[in-house]
Structure formats: C-alpha cells, structure tokens
C-alpha cells in the first residue's frame, strides 16, 4: 500500500489515557487498534486520510518525504 499523506491527530487531556496504547501498539500487529481504544475513524476532507473523530484537532498533509530513523520512519508532510 502506498501512502500519499502524513497526518497528526492531537488528543486533549480527556483522552490522555488512550495515548500510550495508541503509541505503543502498531496497527500492523493489532488491526483496528483505534476501535479497540474506543475511538472512531473519519476520513479527512482534503486527502481522505484516516483521522480520529474524537481528536481536538487533526492535520492531513501531502507526503513529501520519508526519512529512515533506526527502527522507525519519519513521515514529512507539506501543504
């Protein structure tokens, strides 16, 4: 699957208890982890990126570059 967007979901303190689970568990290991956390996905209006409906704010950007950083990739986006 080729991803052509980068996104960030900003959660407020009401959802702080969800952050460790969302950050530690990979969607590759647990498909549907957002639903498992009791949250919902909506599609962004511009690029159709999957965003967390309960997030205080979300940003979807066109993917510009991917930088390898050890065992992670850093996705760089721009608009």
Protein Blocks (a to p, Z undefined) as FASTA:
>chain_A
ZZfbdcdddddfklmmmmmmmmmpcfklmghklmmnopacdddfklopacdfklmbdcdd
ddfbdcdehjaccddddZZ
